[in-house]
C-alpha cells in the first residue's frame, strides 16, 4: 500500500503535468520561452552534448531538450565524407520548427525556441511525450508498424522535409515514435546547407496534397521575415531554390504518372 505522503506527491505531480498534454503548440512555445529551469542533466547520446531540462511556470511542469552547439569549420569529416563550410548550430533547430509551421508540419516537429538557458544561448525544444522508441530501437527490436500505409505516408513527409531543409544528419535515432505510432522529427542542427539542389531526390516518392500546396505557396518574403533571425541570406536562398526543385519534381511526376499515383490525402495525427 502506498503511504499518504507518497500519494500526495504523486497527485501533485499529476496535477502539475497533466495540463501539458492539452496545450496548443503556441502555448508550448510560450512555456518554453518563459518557464524557469528547475534542473538539467547531460544526455549520453549524440555529439552535441545536449541536455534534458525540467521546466516549470507555476502551473505546468514539463521536460525540454537543450542544444547549445553553434560552431563552424572550413571543413569537417562526417560519415558521408568531407563537408566544406560545415556548420552545426542550435539555430537550425529553431529554424526547422518555424519552417514546419509555415508548411503545416508542426504536428511532426516539436516546438523549439531560442533563449538563454543554463550554459548560454541555445534551442530549447519541447520534450516529446509518450515515446515508445526511436526508429533505430524499433528496427533493433524488429517491430513492424501496425499500419504500413500510414507509416509510409509519414515517412514520405519526413523525406520531403529533409530534402527541403537539406538535412545532412537525419538518422534513425532522431526519428521518435510515440505509442500511437506517430512520427516526430527532432535534432536539425546540421541542416539548412547553402546548396540550391536537394541532397537526394531519389528519396522523394509521394507527397501529401496539403504539404505540396503549402510548399508551392511558400513565398520568399515570408520565409525571410520568419527565418532571418536563424539563417543567413545564402541559406535562405538555398532553401527557396530547393523548394522550387521539389515542386518541379512532383509536378513532373504527376504529369507522367497521374495525380493519384503521386499525391495522397493525409489526415493529421
C-alpha positions in Angstrom: 0.0 0.0 0.0 1.3 3.4 -0.9 1.6 5.8 2.1 -0.3 9.0 2.3 2.8 11.3 1.8 3.7 9.4 -1.4 0.1 9.5 -2.6 0.1 13.3 -2.1 3.4 13.6 -4.1 2.0 11.5 -7.0 -1.2 13.5 -7.0 0.8 16.8 -7.1 2.9 15.6 -9.9 -0.2 14.5 -11.9 -1.8 17.9 -11.4 1.4 19.6 -12.5 2.0 17.6 -15.7 -1.5 16.7 -16.9 -2.3 20.1 -18.5 0.8 20.0 -20.6 -0.7 17.4 -23.0 -3.6 19.8 -23.6 -1.5 22.8 -24.6 -1.5 24.1 -28.2 1.8 24.4 -30.0 1.6 28.2 -29.5 1.1 27.7 -25.7 4.0 25.3 -25.6 6.2 27.9 -27.3 5.2 30.4 -24.7 6.0 27.9 -21.9 9.5 27.2 -23.4 10.2 30.9 -23.7 9.0 31.9 -20.2 9.2 29.0 -17.8 12.1 28.7 -15.4 14.6 25.9 -15.4 14.3 23.6 -12.4 17.1 21.1 -13.3 19.2 20.0 -16.2 21.2 16.8 -17.0 23.5 16.0 -19.9 22.2 13.3 -22.2 24.5 10.4 -23.1 23.7 10.4 -26.8 24.6 12.4 -29.9 27.7 14.5 -30.4 26.3 17.9 -29.4 26.4 17.4 -25.6 22.7 18.2 -25.5 20.8 18.3 -22.2 17.4 17.4 -20.8 15.8 20.1 -18.6 12.8 20.2 -16.3 11.0 23.5 -16.6 8.0 24.9 -14.7 5.9 28.1 -14.8 4.0 27.8 -11.6 1.2 25.8 -13.2 2.8 23.3 -15.5 6.0 21.3 -15.3 7.4 19.7 -18.4 10.7 18.5 -19.8 12.7 20.2 -22.6 15.7 19.4 -24.8 18.5 22.0 -24.7 21.0 22.2 -27.6 23.6 25.0 -27.4 26.1 23.9 -30.1 26.9 26.7 -32.6 30.2 26.0 -34.4 31.5 26.5 -37.9 34.5 24.8 -39.6 36.1 25.3 -43.1 36.0 21.5 -43.5 34.7 18.6 -41.4 34.9 14.9 -41.8 31.5 13.3 -41.5 30.3 9.7 -42.0 29.3 10.9 -45.5 32.7 12.3 -46.3 34.3 15.7 -46.0 31.9 18.6 -45.8 33.2 22.1 -46.7 31.9 25.2 -44.8 30.5 22.9 -42.1 28.1 24.3 -39.6 26.5 22.7 -36.6 24.1 25.1 -34.9 21.2 25.1 -32.5 19.7 27.9 -34.6 18.8 25.4 -37.3 16.6 23.5 -34.7 14.5 26.7 -34.2 14.5 27.4 -38.0 13.2 23.9 -38.7 10.3 24.4 -36.3 9.5 27.8 -37.7 9.6 26.4 -41.3 7.5 23.5 -40.2 4.8 25.9 -39.0 4.8 27.7 -42.4 4.2 24.4 -44.3 1.9 22.8 -41.8 4.3 20.2 -40.3 4.4 21.5 -36.7 2.5 18.3 -35.8 5.6 16.4 -36.7 8.3 18.8 -35.5 8.1 19.8 -31.8 8.2 23.5 -30.7 11.6 24.9 -30.4 12.6 28.4 -29.3 15.8 30.4 -28.9 16.5 31.6 -25.4 19.1 31.8 -22.7 19.4 28.5 -20.9 21.8 27.0 -18.4 25.1 27.1 -20.2 24.2 30.0 -22.5 22.0 30.7 -25.5 20.5 27.7 -27.2 17.5 26.0 -28.7 15.0 24.8 -26.1 12.7 22.2 -27.6 9.6 20.6 -26.2 10.3 17.1 -25.0 8.0 14.7 -26.9 5.8 12.7 -24.6 4.7 9.1 -24.8 7.7 8.0 -26.9 7.7 4.2 -27.4 11.1 4.1 -29.1 13.3 5.7 -31.8 13.2 4.2 -35.2 16.6 2.8 -34.5 15.3 1.0 -31.4 12.3 -0.2 -33.4 14.4 -1.8 -36.0 16.7 -3.4 -33.5 13.7 -4.9 -31.8 12.3 -5.9 -35.2 8.9 -4.3 -34.6 6.8 -3.6 -37.7 4.3 -0.7 -37.8 0.7 -1.9 -37.3 -0.5 0.1 -40.3 2.2 0.2 -43.0 0.2 2.6 -45.2 0.1 5.2 -42.5 3.7 4.6 -41.7 4.8 5.1 -45.3 2.8 8.3 -45.7 4.6 9.7 -42.6 8.0 8.6 -43.9 7.2 10.3 -47.3 6.7 13.5 -45.3 10.0 13.0 -43.5 11.8 12.6 -46.8 10.2 15.7 -48.3 11.1 17.8 -45.2 14.7 16.6 -45.2 15.2 17.4 -48.8 13.7 20.8 -48.3 16.0 21.7 -45.4 19.0 19.8 -46.7 19.3 17.8 -43.6 22.7 16.1 -43.5 22.2 14.3 -40.2 18.8 12.5 -40.4 19.4 9.2 -38.7 17.1 6.6 -37.1 17.9 7.9 -33.7 16.3 11.3 -34.3 13.0 9.9 -35.5 10.8 9.4 -32.5 7.8 7.1 -32.5 5.1 7.6 -29.9 2.9 4.9 -28.6 0.2 5.7 -31.1 2.7 5.3 -33.9 3.1 9.0 -34.7 6.4 10.1 -36.0 8.3 13.1 -34.7 11.4 14.7 -36.3 14.0 16.1 -33.9 17.6 17.4 -34.0 18.1 19.5 -37.1 21.4 21.2 -36.1 23.1 20.0 -39.3 20.5 21.2 -41.8 20.0 24.2 -44.0 23.1 24.0 -46.1 23.5 26.6 -48.8 23.2 24.2 -51.7 20.4 25.1 -54.2 19.9 21.4 -55.1 18.3 18.7 -52.9 20.7 16.2 -51.4 19.0 13.1 -52.9 15.8 13.5 -55.0 15.6 9.7 -55.2 14.2 9.8 -51.7 11.0 11.5 -53.0 8.2 9.2 -54.0 4.8 10.6 -53.0 3.6 13.7 -51.2 0.6 14.8 -49.1 -1.6 17.1 -51.1 -1.7 19.8 -48.4 2.0 19.7 -48.0 2.6 20.1 -51.7 0.3 23.1 -51.7 1.9 24.7 -48.7 5.4 24.3 -50.2 4.2 25.6 -53.6 2.8 28.7 -51.9 5.8 29.4 -49.7 6.8 32.9 -50.7 10.3 34.4 -50.3 9.2 37.4 -48.3 7.5 35.4 -45.6 10.5 33.0 -45.4 12.9 35.9 -45.0 10.7 37.5 -42.4 10.4 34.3 -40.3 13.8 32.7 -40.7 16.1 35.7 -40.9 16.9 35.5 -37.2 18.3 32.0 -37.7 19.5 31.6 -41.2 21.9 33.6 -43.5 20.8 35.0 -46.8 22.7 32.2 -48.6 20.9 29.6 -46.5 17.5 31.1 -47.2 18.3 31.4 -50.9 19.3 27.7 -50.9 16.1 26.8 -49.1 13.9 28.6 -51.7 15.7 27.1 -54.6 15.2 23.6 -53.1 11.5 24.5 -52.6 11.2 25.2 -56.3 13.1 22.0 -57.2 10.7 19.8 -55.0 7.6 21.4 -56.5 9.0 20.9 -60.0 9.9 17.3 -59.3 6.4 16.4 -58.1 4.7 18.4 -61.0 6.7 16.3 -63.4 5.8 13.0 -61.6 2.1 14.0 -61.6 2.3 14.7 -65.3 3.9 11.4 -66.0 2.1 9.1 -63.6 -1.1 10.9 -62.8 -2.3 12.7 -59.6 -3.5 9.6 -57.8 -0.1 7.8 -58.1 1.8 10.7 -56.6 -0.4 12.7 -54.3 -2.4 11.4 -51.3 -4.7 12.9 -48.7 -3.3 12.7 -45.2 -5.4 13.1 -42.0 -3.2 14.9 -39.5 -2.5 12.7 -36.5 
